[in-house]
Amino acid sequence: MKTLTITAVVLALLAMPAHAQARRPGGGEEKKTEQKKPVDEKAYKAALERIPDSKEKYDPWSITKPAEPAKKPK
């Protein structure tokens, strides 16, 4: 009986942190206070046009490939 009581107390103590994490402050009601700012399409397109085009194609795996040997002309 003593073992059963100790087991029940240990399980209750282990469950308390999980119970505390499930609670939300403010009564549990979800309120959305964040309001998204509207996106300025004109400014967005202007910012995209200012980004320079890359001359070379970027290869993220280039360091994993062996260097290409110089090509021999025929």
All heavy atoms as a GROMACS GRO file, in nm:
protein
  574
    1MET      N    1   0.082  -0.119   0.000
    1MET     CA    2   0.000   0.000   0.000
    1MET      C    3   0.088   0.127   0.000
    1MET      O    4   0.053   0.225  -0.063
    1MET     CB    5  -0.092  -0.004   0.122
    1MET     CG    6  -0.193   0.105   0.125
    1MET     SD    7  -0.307   0.074  -0.009
    1MET     CE    8  -0.425   0.196   0.022
    2LYS      N    9   0.197   0.117   0.074
    2LYS     CA   10   0.288   0.230   0.081
    2LYS      C   11   0.349   0.258  -0.057
    2LYS      O   12   0.363   0.374  -0.097
    2LYS     CB   13   0.397   0.200   0.184
    2LYS     CG   14   0.487   0.315   0.215
    2LYS     CD   15   0.583   0.275   0.326
    2LYS     CE   16   0.673   0.392   0.363
    2LYS     NZ   17   0.767   0.355   0.468
    3THR      N   18   0.384   0.152  -0.130
    3THR     CA   19   0.442   0.167  -0.263
    3THR      C   20   0.341   0.231  -0.359
    3THR      O   21   0.379   0.316  -0.441
    3THR     CB   22   0.484   0.029  -0.317
    3THR    OG1   23   0.568  -0.034  -0.223
    3THR    CG2   24   0.557   0.042  -0.449
    4LEU      N   25   0.218   0.193  -0.350
    4LEU     CA   26   0.113   0.248  -0.435
    4LEU      C   27   0.096   0.397  -0.408
    4LEU      O   28   0.082   0.477  -0.502
    4LEU     CB   29  -0.019   0.174  -0.412
    4LEU     CG   30  -0.137   0.221  -0.495
    4LEU    CD1   31  -0.110   0.198  -0.642
    4LEU    CD2   32  -0.262   0.149  -0.453
    5THR      N   33   0.100   0.438  -0.283
    5THR     CA   34   0.085   0.579  -0.246
    5THR      C   35   0.203   0.661  -0.299
    5THR      O   36   0.185   0.770  -0.354
    5THR     CB   37   0.075   0.593  -0.093
    5THR    OG1   38  -0.031   0.510  -0.045
    5THR    CG2   39   0.050   0.737  -0.054
    6ILE      N   40   0.323   0.608  -0.282
    6ILE     CA   41   0.442   0.678  -0.329
    6ILE      C   42   0.438   0.691  -0.481
    6ILE      O   43   0.470   0.797  -0.537
    6ILE     CB   44   0.570   0.606  -0.282
    6ILE    CG1   45   0.584   0.620  -0.130
    6ILE    CG2   46   0.692   0.662  -0.352
    6ILE    CD1   47   0.696   0.538  -0.072
    7THR      N   48   0.396   0.587  -0.550
    7THR     CA   49   0.386   0.591  -0.696
    7THR      C   50   0.284   0.696  -0.740
    7THR      O   51   0.310   0.771  -0.835
    7THR     CB   52   0.346   0.453  -0.751
    7THR    OG1   53   0.440   0.356  -0.705
    7THR    CG2   54   0.342   0.453  -0.902
    8ALA      N   55   0.171   0.702  -0.673
    8ALA     CA   56   0.068   0.800  -0.707
    8ALA      C   57   0.118   0.943  -0.685
    8ALA      O   58   0.092   1.033  -0.767
    8ALA     CB   59  -0.058   0.774  -0.626
    9VAL      N   60   0.192   0.965  -0.577
    9VAL     CA   61   0.245   1.099  -0.548
    9VAL      C   62   0.350   1.138  -0.652
    9VAL      O   63   0.351   1.252  -0.702
    9VAL     CB   64   0.304   1.104  -0.405
    9VAL    CG1   65   0.381   1.233  -0.382
    9VAL    CG2   66   0.194   1.090  -0.302
   10VAL      N   67   0.436   1.046  -0.689
   10VAL     CA   68   0.539   1.075  -0.789
   10VAL      C   69   0.475   1.107  -0.924
   10VAL      O   70   0.515   1.203  -0.992
   10VAL     CB   71   0.639   0.957  -0.801
   10VAL    CG1   72   0.728   0.973  -0.922
   10VAL    CG2   73   0.721   0.946  -0.674
   11LEU      N   74   0.375   1.032  -0.965
   11LEU     CA   75   0.306   1.059  -1.091
   11LEU      C   76   0.235   1.194  -1.088
   11LEU      O   77   0.234   1.267  -1.188
   11LEU     CB   78   0.208   0.947  -1.123
   11LEU     CG   79   0.270   0.815  -1.167
   11LEU    CD1   80   0.162   0.710  -1.185
   11LEU    CD2   81   0.348   0.834  -1.295
   12ALA      N   82   0.177   1.229  -0.974
   12ALA     CA   83   0.110   1.359  -0.961
   12ALA      C   84   0.212   1.473  -0.971
   12ALA      O   85   0.187   1.575  -1.036
   12ALA     CB   86   0.034   1.366  -0.830
   13LEU      N   87   0.329   1.455  -0.910
   13LEU     CA   88   0.433   1.557  -0.917
   13LEU      C   89   0.489   1.572  -1.058
   13LEU      O   90   0.524   1.681  -1.101
   13LEU     CB   91   0.545   1.526  -0.818
   13LEU     CG   92   0.509   1.544  -0.670
   13LEU    CD1   93   0.624   1.496  -0.582
   13LEU    CD2   94   0.474   1.687  -0.639
   14LEU      N   95   0.497   1.462  -1.131
   14LEU     CA   96   0.546   1.467  -1.268
   14LEU      C   97   0.444   1.531  -1.362
   14LEU      O   98   0.480   1.591  -1.463
   14LEU     CB   99   0.582   1.328  -1.318
   14LEU     CG  100   0.707   1.265  -1.256
   14LEU    CD1  101   0.723   1.122  -1.304
   14LEU    CD2  102   0.830   1.347  -1.290
   15ALA      N  103   0.316   1.520  -1.331
   15ALA     CA  104   0.211   1.574  -1.417
   15ALA      C  105   0.190   1.723  -1.395
   15ALA      O  106   0.135   1.791  -1.482
   15ALA     CB  107   0.080   1.499  -1.393
   16MET      N  108   0.234   1.777  -1.282
   16MET     CA  109   0.211   1.919  -1.253
   16MET      C  110   0.277   2.013  -1.354
   16MET      O  111   0.213   2.109  -1.398
   16MET     CB  112   0.256   1.952  -1.110
   16MET     CG  113   0.156   1.906  -1.008
   16MET     SD  114   0.194   1.935  -0.834
   16MET     CE  115   0.320   2.054  -0.829
   17PRO      N  116   0.402   1.994  -1.396
   17PRO     CA  117   0.458   2.086  -1.496
   17PRO      C  118   0.382   2.083  -1.629
   17PRO      O  119   0.364   2.186  -1.692
   17PRO     CB  120   0.602   2.037  -1.514
   17PRO     CG  121   0.634   1.963  -1.390
   17PRO     CD  122   0.504   1.904  -1.345
   18ALA      N  123   0.337   1.968  -1.671
   18ALA     CA  124   0.262   1.959  -1.796
   18ALA      C  125   0.129   2.031  -1.784
   18ALA      O  126   0.083   2.097  -1.877
   18ALA     CB  127   0.240   1.813  -1.834
   19HIS      N  128   0.068   2.022  -1.667
   19HIS     CA  129  -0.059   2.091  -1.644
   19HIS      C  130  -0.038   2.242  -1.644
   19HIS      O  131  -0.119   2.318  -1.698
   19HIS     CB  132  -0.120   2.045  -1.512
   19HIS     CG  133  -0.250   2.110  -1.480
   19HIS    ND1  134  -0.364   2.083  -1.552
   19HIS    CD2  135  -0.285   2.202  -1.386
   19HIS    CE1  136  -0.464   2.157  -1.503
   19HIS    NE2  137  -0.417   2.229  -1.403
   20ALA      N  138   0.072   2.288  -1.587
   20ALA     CA  139   0.100   2.431  -1.582
   20ALA      C  140   0.130   2.485  -1.722
   20ALA      O  141   0.097   2.600  -1.752
   20ALA     CB  142   0.219   2.457  -1.490
   21GLN      N  143   0.191   2.407  -1.807
   21GLN     CA  144   0.221   2.453  -1.942
   21GLN      C  145   0.096   2.462  -2.027
   21GLN      O  146   0.089   2.540  -2.122
   21GLN     CB  147   0.321   2.359  -2.009
   21GLN     CG  148   0.460   2.372  -1.954
   21GLN     CD  149   0.556   2.273  -2.019
   21GLN    OE1  150   0.515   2.190  -2.098
   21GLN    NE2  151   0.682   2.284  -1.983
   22ALA      N  152  -0.005   2.382  -1.998
   22ALA     CA  153  -0.127   2.382  -2.076
   22ALA      C  154  -0.212   2.505  -2.047
   22ALA      O  155  -0.294   2.545  -2.129
   22ALA     CB  156  -0.207   2.255  -2.048
   23ARG      N  157  -0.196   2.566  -1.933
   23ARG     CA  158  -0.273   2.684  -1.898
   23ARG      C  159  -0.219   2.806  -1.971
   23ARG      O  160  -0.100   2.820  -1.994
   23ARG     CB  161  -0.263   2.712  -1.748
   23ARG     CG  162  -0.339   2.614  -1.666
   23ARG     CD  163  -0.337   2.659  -1.525
   23ARG     NE  164  -0.417   2.569  -1.443
   23ARG     CZ  165  -0.434   2.584  -1.315
   23ARG    NH1  166  -0.375   2.683  -1.252
   23ARG    NH2  167  -0.507   2.500  -1.248
   24ARG      N  168  -0.312   2.895  -2.003
   24ARG     CA  169  -0.273   3.020  -2.067
   24ARG      C  170  -0.314   3.136  -1.977
   24ARG      O  171  -0.425   3.137  -1.926
   24ARG     CB  172  -0.340   3.035  -2.203
   24ARG     CG  173  -0.291   2.935  -2.301
   24ARG     CD  174  -0.342   2.967  -2.436
   24ARG     NE  175  -0.285   2.872  -2.530
   24ARG     CZ  176  -0.304   2.878  -2.657
   24ARG    NH1  177  -0.380   2.971  -2.708
   24ARG    NH2  178  -0.248   2.790  -2.736
   25PRO      N  179  -0.228   3.233  -1.961
   25PRO     CA  180  -0.266   3.347  -1.879
   25PRO      C  181  -0.376   3.428  -1.947
   25PRO      O  182  -0.387   3.432  -2.068
   25PRO     CB  183  -0.136   3.430  -1.870
   25PRO     CG  184  -0.044   3.376  -1.972
   25PRO     CD  185  -0.093   3.240  -2.010
   26GLY      N  186  -0.459   3.491  -1.867
   26GLY     CA  187  -0.567   3.573  -1.922
   26GLY      C  188  -0.698   3.497  -1.932
   26GLY      O  189  -0.785   3.537  -2.008
   27GLY      N  190  -0.715   3.391  -1.862
   27GLY     CA  191  -0.842   3.320  -1.862
   27GLY      C  192  -0.860   3.221  -1.974
   27GLY      O  193  -0.965   3.161  -1.987
   28GLY      N  194  -0.761   3.203  -2.058
   28GLY     CA  195  -0.769   3.103  -2.163
   28GLY      C  196  -0.836   3.150  -2.290
   28GLY      O  197  -0.842   3.079  -2.388
   29GLU      N  198  -0.888   3.273  -2.290
   29GLU     CA  199  -0.950   3.324  -2.412
   29GLU      C  200  -0.842   3.374  -2.506
   29GLU      O  201  -0.751   3.445  -2.466
   29GLU     CB  202  -1.046   3.438  -2.379
   29GLU     CG  203  -1.164   3.395  -2.295
   29GLU     CD  204  -1.255   3.513  -2.266
   29GLU    OE1  205  -1.243   3.616  -2.335
   29GLU    OE2  206  -1.335   3.501  -2.175
   30GLU      N  207  -0.853   3.335  -2.629
   30GLU     CA  208  -0.753   3.376  -2.727
   30GLU      C  209  -0.799   3.507  -2.790
   30GLU      O  210  -0.907   3.516  -2.846
   30GLU     CB  211  -0.735   3.270  -2.834
   30GLU     CG  212  -0.673   3.143  -2.781
   30GLU     CD  213  -0.649   3.043  -2.893
   30GLU    OE1  214  -0.635   3.084  -3.008
   30GLU    OE2  215  -0.646   2.924  -2.863
   31LYS      N  216  -0.716   3.607  -2.776
   31LYS     CA  217  -0.745   3.736  -2.838
   31LYS      C  218  -0.630   3.772  -2.930
   31LYS      O  219  -0.515   3.763  -2.890
   31LYS     CB  220  -0.761   3.844  -2.732
   31LYS     CG  221  -0.878   3.821  -2.639
   31LYS     CD  222  -0.887   3.930  -2.536
   31LYS     CE  223  -1.000   3.905  -2.440
   31LYS     NZ  224  -1.006   4.006  -2.336
   32LYS      N  225  -0.664   3.811  -3.048
   32LYS     CA  226  -0.560   3.850  -3.142
   32LYS      C  227  -0.541   4.001  -3.132
   32LYS      O  228  -0.627   4.078  -3.175
   32LYS     CB  229  -0.595   3.809  -3.284
   32LYS     CG  230  -0.597   3.659  -3.301
   32LYS     CD  231  -0.613   3.622  -3.445
   32LYS     CE  232  -0.607   3.470  -3.459
   32LYS     NZ  233  -0.615   3.429  -3.598
   33THR      N  234  -0.431   4.040  -3.072
   33THR     CA  235  -0.404   4.183  -3.058
   33THR      C  236  -0.311   4.230  -3.169
   33THR      O  237  -0.300   4.350  -3.191
   33THR     CB  238  -0.339   4.213  -2.922
   33THR    OG1  239  -0.221   4.135  -2.908
   33THR    CG2  240  -0.434   4.178  -2.808
   34GLU      N  241  -0.247   4.137  -3.235
   34GLU     CA  242  -0.157   4.175  -3.344
   34GLU      C  243  -0.238   4.204  -3.469
   34GLU      O  244  -0.326   4.128  -3.507
   34GLU     CB  245  -0.058   4.062  -3.374
   34GLU     CG  246   0.044   4.038  -3.269
   34GLU     CD  247   0.143   3.932  -3.312
   34GLU    OE1  248   0.171   3.923  -3.433
   34GLU    OE2  249   0.190   3.860  -3.226
   35GLN      N  250  -0.206   4.313  -3.531
   35GLN     CA  251  -0.269   4.345  -3.658
   35GLN      C  252  -0.157   4.359  -3.761
   35GLN      O  253  -0.061   4.431  -3.738
   35GLN     CB  254  -0.350   4.473  -3.649
   35GLN     CG  255  -0.471   4.459  -3.558
   35GLN     CD  256  -0.554   4.586  -3.558
   35GLN    OE1  257  -0.526   4.678  -3.633
   35GLN    NE2  258  -0.655   4.588  -3.475
   36LYS      N  259  -0.172   4.290  -3.870
   36LYS     CA  260  -0.070   4.294  -3.974
   36LYS      C  261  -0.079   4.424  -4.050
   36LYS      O  262  -0.188   4.473  -4.081
   36LYS     CB  263  -0.086   4.176  -4.069
   36LYS     CG  264  -0.063   4.044  -4.003
   36LYS     CD  265  -0.074   3.932  -4.102
   36LYS     CE  266  -0.050   3.799  -4.036
   36LYS     NZ  267  -0.062   3.688  -4.130
   37LYS      N  268   0.038   4.479  -4.083
   37LYS     CA  269   0.042   4.600  -4.162
   37LYS      C  270   0.021   4.564  -4.309
   37LYS      O  271   0.072   4.462  -4.356
   37LYS     CB  272   0.177   4.669  -4.145
   37LYS     CG  273   0.201   4.716  -4.004
   37LYS     CD  274   0.336   4.782  -3.993
   37LYS     CE  275   0.362   4.825  -3.851
   37LYS     NZ  276   0.495   4.884  -3.835
   38PRO      N  277  -0.052   4.644  -4.380
   38PRO     CA  278  -0.072   4.613  -4.523
   38PRO      C  279   0.059   4.626  -4.598
   38PRO      O  280   0.140   4.714  -4.571
   38PRO     CB  281  -0.173   4.717  -4.569
   38PRO     CG  282  -0.166   4.826  -4.468
   38PRO     CD  283  -0.123   4.763  -4.340
   39VAL      N  284   0.078   4.538  -4.692
   39VAL     CA  285   0.201   4.537  -4.771
   39VAL      C  286   0.191   4.642  -4.880
   39VAL      O  287   0.091   4.649  -4.952
   39VAL     CB  288   0.223   4.398  -4.833
   39VAL    CG1  289   0.346   4.396  -4.919
   39VAL    CG2  290   0.234   4.294  -4.723
   40ASP      N  291   0.293   4.724  -4.891
   40ASP     CA  292   0.297   4.826  -4.995
   40ASP      C  293   0.357   4.762  -5.120
   40ASP      O  294   0.477   4.743  -5.130
   40ASP     CB  295   0.381   4.944  -4.947
   40ASP     CG  296   0.376   5.061  -5.043
   40ASP    OD1  297   0.294   5.058  -5.137
   40ASP    OD2  298   0.454   5.156  -5.024
   41GLU      N  299   0.273   4.728  -5.214
   41GLU     CA  300   0.316   4.657  -5.335
   41GLU      C  301   0.415   4.739  -5.417
   41GLU      O  302   0.509   4.685  -5.473
   41GLU     CB  303   0.195   4.620  -5.422
   41GLU     CG  304   0.105   4.515  -5.360
   41GLU     CD  305   0.172   4.378  -5.354
   41GLU    OE1  306   0.250   4.344  -5.446
   41GLU    OE2  307   0.147   4.306  -5.258
   42LYS      N  308   0.393   4.868  -5.424
   42LYS     CA  309   0.480   4.954  -5.504
   42LYS      C  310   0.622   4.956  -5.445
   42LYS      O  311   0.721   4.943  -5.518
   42LYS     CB  312   0.422   5.095  -5.507
   42LYS     CG  313   0.485   5.185  -5.607
   42LYS     CD  314   0.410   5.318  -5.610
   42LYS     CE  315   0.462   5.408  -5.719
   42LYS     NZ  316   0.394   5.537  -5.720
   43ALA      N  317   0.632   4.967  -5.313
   43ALA     CA  318   0.763   4.967  -5.248
   43ALA      C  319   0.829   4.830  -5.259
   43ALA      O  320   0.951   4.820  -5.274
   43ALA     CB  321   0.749   5.008  -5.102
   44TYR      N  322   0.749   4.725  -5.252
   44TYR     CA  323   0.801   4.589  -5.263
   44TYR      C  324   0.863   4.566  -5.402
   44TYR      O  325   0.974   4.515  -5.414
   44TYR     CB  326   0.689   4.488  -5.238
   44TYR     CG  327   0.727   4.345  -5.260
   44TYR    CD1  328   0.810   4.278  -5.170
   44TYR    CD2  329   0.681   4.275  -5.371
   44TYR    CE1  330   0.845   4.147  -5.190
   44TYR    CE2  331   0.717   4.144  -5.392
   44TYR     CZ  332   0.798   4.080  -5.301
   44TYR     OH  333   0.833   3.949  -5.322
   45LYS      N  334   0.793   4.607  -5.505
   45LYS     CA  335   0.844   4.589  -5.641
   45LYS      C  336   0.968   4.675  -5.665
   45LYS      O  337   1.061   4.633  -5.734
   45LYS     CB  338   0.735   4.620  -5.743
   45LYS     CG  339   0.627   4.513  -5.747
   45LYS     CD  340   0.522   4.543  -5.849
   45LYS     CE  341   0.415   4.434  -5.847
   45LYS     NZ  342   0.309   4.460  -5.944
   46ALA      N  343   0.970   4.794  -5.609
   46ALA     CA  344   1.086   4.881  -5.623
   46ALA      C  345   1.208   4.820  -5.554
   46ALA      O  346   1.320   4.827  -5.605
   46ALA     CB  347   1.056   5.019  -5.565
   47ALA      N  348   1.186   4.758  -5.438
   47ALA     CA  349   1.297   4.694  -5.366
   47ALA      C  350   1.349   4.574  -5.444
   47ALA      O  351   1.470   4.549  -5.447
   47ALA     CB  352   1.251   4.652  -5.228
   48LEU      N  353   1.261   4.499  -5.508
   48LEU     CA  354   1.303   4.385  -5.589
   48LEU      C  355   1.384   4.429  -5.710
   48LEU      O  356   1.478   4.361  -5.751
   48LEU     CB  357   1.183   4.303  -5.635
   48LEU     CG  358   1.116   4.215  -5.530
   48LEU    CD1  359   0.997   4.143  -5.591
   48LEU    CD2  360   1.214   4.115  -5.474
   49GLU      N  361   1.350   4.543  -5.768
   49GLU     CA  362   1.424   4.592  -5.885
   49GLU      C  363   1.564   4.640  -5.848
   49GLU      O  364   1.653   4.639  -5.931
   49GLU     CB  365   1.345   4.704  -5.951
   49GLU     CG  366   1.220   4.655  -6.021
   49GLU     CD  367   1.134   4.766  -6.075
   49GLU    OE1  368   1.172   4.885  -6.059
   49GLU    OE2  369   1.030   4.736  -6.133
   50ARG      N  370   1.584   4.680  -5.723
   50ARG     CA  371   1.716   4.727  -5.680
   50ARG      C  372   1.813   4.613  -5.655
   50ARG      O  373   1.933   4.635  -5.647
   50ARG     CB  374   1.704   4.809  -5.552
   50ARG     CG  375   1.645   4.946  -5.576
   50ARG     CD  376   1.650   5.024  -5.451
   50ARG     NE  377   1.567   4.956  -5.352
   50ARG     CZ  378   1.496   5.014  -5.259
   50ARG    NH1  379   1.496   5.142  -5.248
   50ARG    NH2  380   1.423   4.944  -5.175
   51ILE      N  381   1.765   4.492  -5.644
   51ILE     CA  382   1.852   4.376  -5.623
   51ILE      C  383   1.925   4.346  -5.754
   51ILE      O  384   1.861   4.322  -5.856
   51ILE     CB  385   1.772   4.253  -5.577
   51ILE    CG1  386   1.704   4.281  -5.445
   51ILE    CG2  387   1.863   4.131  -5.566
   51ILE    CD1  388   1.611   4.171  -5.399
   52PRO      N  389   2.058   4.346  -5.752
   52PRO     CA  390   2.130   4.321  -5.877
   52PRO      C  391   2.119   4.174  -5.920
   52PRO      O  392   2.112   4.084  -5.837
   52PRO     CB  393   2.275   4.356  -5.843
   52PRO     CG  394   2.284   4.339  -5.696
   52PRO     CD  395   2.148   4.372  -5.641
   53ASP      N  396   2.116   4.153  -6.052
   53ASP     CA  397   2.112   4.017  -6.105
   53ASP      C  398   2.251   3.957  -6.095
   53ASP      O  399   2.352   4.023  -6.120
   53ASP     CB  400   2.067   4.017  -6.251
   53ASP     CG  401   1.923   4.059  -6.263
   53ASP    OD1  402   1.846   4.035  -6.168
   53ASP    OD2  403   1.887   4.116  -6.369
   54SER      N  404   2.257   3.830  -6.059
   54SER     CA  405   2.387   3.765  -6.048
   54SER      C  406   2.435   3.724  -6.187
   54SER      O  407   2.358   3.680  -6.271
   54SER     CB  408   2.378   3.643  -5.958
   54SER     OG  409   2.290   3.549  -6.014
   55LYS      N  410   2.564   3.739  -6.209
   55LYS     CA  411   2.621   3.705  -6.339
   55LYS      C  412   2.645   3.555  -6.349
   55LYS      O  413   2.632   3.495  -6.453
   55LYS     CB  414   2.754   3.780  -6.358
   55LYS     CG  415   2.742   3.929  -6.336
   55LYS     CD  416   2.759   4.004  -6.463
   55LYS     CE  417   2.762   4.153  -6.447
   55LYS     NZ  418   2.656   4.217  -6.383
   56GLU      N  419   2.684   3.493  -6.236
   56GLU     CA  420   2.709   3.349  -6.233
   56GLU      C  421   2.595   3.279  -6.161
   56GLU      O  422   2.530   3.336  -6.074
   56GLU     CB  423   2.838   3.320  -6.156
   56GLU     CG  424   2.963   3.372  -6.220
   56GLU     CD  425   3.086   3.338  -6.138
   56GLU    OE1  426   3.074   3.265  -6.037
   56GLU    OE2  427   3.193   3.384  -6.174
   57LYS      N  428   2.576   3.157  -6.198
   57LYS     CA  429   2.477   3.077  -6.129
   57LYS      C  430   2.541   3.024  -6.001
   57LYS      O  431   2.651   2.968  -6.005
   57LYS     CB  432   2.434   2.961  -6.220
   57LYS     CG  433   2.310   2.892  -6.173
   57LYS     CD  434   2.264   2.792  -6.276
   57LYS     CE  435   2.131   2.735  -6.239
   57LYS     NZ  436   2.084   2.638  -6.336
   58TYR      N  437   2.476   3.043  -5.887
   58TYR     CA  438   2.532   3.001  -5.760
   58TYR      C  439   2.508   2.852  -5.740
   58TYR      O  440   2.397   2.803  -5.757
   58TYR     CB  441   2.468   3.079  -5.645
   58TYR     CG  442   2.516   3.036  -5.510
   58TYR    CD1  443   2.646   3.061  -5.469
   58TYR    CD2  444   2.434   2.967  -5.423
   58TYR    CE1  445   2.692   3.020  -5.346
   58TYR    CE2  446   2.478   2.925  -5.300
   58TYR     CZ  447   2.608   2.952  -5.261
   58TYR     OH  448   2.653   2.911  -5.139
   59ASP      N  449   2.615   2.781  -5.704
   59ASP     CA  450   2.607   2.638  -5.679
   59ASP      C  451   2.644   2.612  -5.533
   59ASP      O  452   2.761   2.616  -5.497
   59ASP     CB  453   2.702   2.562  -5.771
   59ASP     CG  454   2.689   2.411  -5.758
   59ASP    OD1  455   2.593   2.365  -5.694
   59ASP    OD2  456   2.775   2.340  -5.811
   60PRO      N  457   2.546   2.585  -5.446
   60PRO     CA  458   2.577   2.565  -5.305
   60PRO      C  459   2.657   2.437  -5.278
   60PRO      O  460   2.718   2.423  -5.174
   60PRO     CB  461   2.440   2.560  -5.238
   60PRO     CG  462   2.347   2.521  -5.346
   60PRO     CD  463   2.404   2.575  -5.473
   61TRP      N  464   2.658   2.343  -5.373
   61TRP     CA  465   2.730   2.217  -5.354
   61TRP      C  466   2.868   2.220  -5.420
   61TRP      O  467   2.932   2.117  -5.434
   61TRP     CB  468   2.648   2.102  -5.412
   61TRP     CG  469   2.527   2.075  -5.332
   61TRP    CD1  470   2.401   2.121  -5.356
   61TRP    CD2  471   2.519   1.998  -5.213
   61TRP    NE1  472   2.315   2.078  -5.260
   61TRP    CE2  473   2.385   2.001  -5.170
   61TRP    CE3  474   2.611   1.927  -5.138
   61TRP    CZ2  475   2.342   1.936  -5.056
   61TRP    CZ3  476   2.567   1.861  -5.024
   61TRP    CH2  477   2.435   1.867  -4.985
   62SER      N  478   2.915   2.335  -5.459
   62SER     CA  479   3.042   2.343  -5.531
   62SER      C  480   3.160   2.297  -5.446
   62SER      O  481   3.258   2.245  -5.500
   62SER     CB  482   3.066   2.486  -5.579
   62SER     OG  483   3.077   2.573  -5.469
   63ILE      N  484   3.154   2.313  -5.315
   63ILE     CA  485   3.266   2.271  -5.231
   63ILE      C  486   3.272   2.120  -5.215
   63ILE      O  487   3.374   2.065  -5.178
   63ILE     CB  488   3.262   2.339  -5.093
   63ILE    CG1  489   3.134   2.305  -5.020
   63ILE    CG2  490   3.280   2.488  -5.106
   63ILE    CD1  491   3.131   2.351  -4.876
   64THR      N  492   3.163   2.052  -5.246
   64THR     CA  493   3.161   1.907  -5.232
   64THR      C  494   3.209   1.836  -5.359
   64THR      O  495   3.240   1.718  -5.355
   64THR     CB  496   3.021   1.857  -5.198
   64THR    OG1  497   2.933   1.891  -5.304
   64THR    CG2  498   2.972   1.916  -5.068
   65LYS      N  499   3.214   1.909  -5.469
   65LYS     CA  500   3.255   1.850  -5.596
   65LYS      C  501   3.406   1.870  -5.616
   65LYS      O  502   3.460   1.972  -5.576
   65LYS     CB  503   3.181   1.916  -5.711
   65LYS     CG  504   3.031   1.899  -5.704
   65LYS     CD  505   2.966   1.978  -5.815
   65LYS     CE  506   2.814   1.976  -5.801
   65LYS     NZ  507   2.750   2.063  -5.899
   66PRO      N  508   3.470   1.776  -5.678
   66PRO     CA  509   3.612   1.796  -5.707
   66PRO      C  510   3.630   1.905  -5.813
   66PRO      O  511   3.541   1.929  -5.895
   66PRO     CB  512   3.660   1.661  -5.760
   66PRO     CG  513   3.537   1.594  -5.808
   66PRO     CD  514   3.423   1.645  -5.723
   67ALA      N  515   3.743   1.971  -5.811
   67ALA     CA  516   3.770   2.076  -5.908
   67ALA      C  517   3.777   2.015  -6.048
   67ALA      O  518   3.829   1.907  -6.068
   67ALA     CB  519   3.901   2.146  -5.876
   68GLU      N  520   3.726   2.089  -6.145
   68GLU     CA  521   3.727   2.041  -6.283
   68GLU      C  522   3.868   2.056  -6.340
   68GLU      O  523   3.926   2.165  -6.331
   68GLU     CB  524   3.628   2.118  -6.366
   68GLU     CG  525   3.484   2.092  -6.326
   68GLU     CD  526   3.386   2.170  -6.413
   68GLU    OE1  527   3.424   2.210  -6.524
   68GLU    OE2  528   3.273   2.188  -6.370
   69PRO      N  529   3.923   1.952  -6.398
   69PRO     CA  530   4.057   1.966  -6.459
   69PRO      C  531   4.047   2.052  -6.585
   69PRO      O  532   3.943   2.065  -6.646
   69PRO     CB  533   4.095   1.824  -6.492
   69PRO     CG  534   3.968   1.750  -6.505
   69PRO     CD  535   3.870   1.818  -6.410
   70ALA      N  536   4.159   2.110  -6.622
   70ALA     CA  537   4.164   2.192  -6.743
   70ALA      C  538   4.135   2.104  -6.864
   70ALA      O  539   4.188   1.994  -6.878
   70ALA     CB  540   4.300   2.259  -6.756
   71LYS      N  541   4.051   2.154  -6.953
   71LYS     CA  542   4.014   2.076  -7.071
   71LYS      C  543   4.126   2.083  -7.174
   71LYS      O  544   4.181   2.188  -7.201
   71LYS     CB  545   3.885   2.127  -7.129
   71LYS     CG  546   3.768   2.109  -7.034
   71LYS     CD  547   3.639   2.158  -7.096
   71LYS     CE  548   3.525   2.138  -6.998
   71LYS     NZ  549   3.398   2.185  -7.053
   72LYS      N  550   4.158   1.968  -7.230
   72LYS     CA  551   4.265   1.960  -7.329
   72LYS      C  552   4.207   1.984  -7.468
   72LYS      O  553   4.111   1.917  -7.509
   72LYS     CB  554   4.332   1.825  -7.326
   72LYS     CG  555   4.400   1.796  -7.193
   72LYS     CD  556   4.460   1.657  -7.193
   72LYS     CE  557   4.522   1.626  -7.059
   72LYS     NZ  558   4.576   1.492  -7.053
   73PRO      N  559   4.262   2.077  -7.543
   73PRO     CA  560   4.214   2.096  -7.680
   73PRO      C  561   4.258   1.979  -7.769
   73PRO      O  562   4.363   1.920  -7.749
   73PRO     CB  563   4.278   2.227  -7.725
   73PRO     CG  564   4.393   2.246  -7.634
   73PRO     CD  565   4.364   2.173  -7.507
   74LYS      N  566   4.180   1.948  -7.868
   74LYS     CA  567   4.212   1.835  -7.957
   74LYS      C  568   4.311   1.872  -8.061
   74LYS      O  569   4.333   1.966  -8.115
   74LYS     CB  570   4.086   1.783  -8.023
   74LYS     CG  571   3.996   1.714  -7.924
   74LYS     CD  572   3.880   1.654  -7.998
   74LYS     CE  573   3.792   1.577  -7.901
   74LYS     NZ  574   3.681   1.515  -7.965
   0.00000   0.00000   0.00000
